[in-house]
Amino acid sequence: MLGHDKLASYFKTNFGLIQHHKYSLAELENMIPWERTMYIGLLLQYLKEQETKMREAEMISRNSRR
């Protein structure tokens, strides 16, 4: 049985995937647990890469204004 914190995290993750990444609830519920873990891991990696690119672009922009 999932603990309260784990259950809340599960719903929060589902909400984020549905609202921001256009998954459907049916798609998420039909995933095999390891498949869900893989997609979430790949998504986190992608988001970190995008954040790094944005920071690099911001630094370049700051340096070009000087």
Buried (B, 14 or more C-beta within 10 A) or exposed (E): EEEEEEEEEEEEBBEEBBEEEEBEEEEBEEBEEEEBEEBBEEBEEEEEEEEEEEEEEEEEEEEEEE
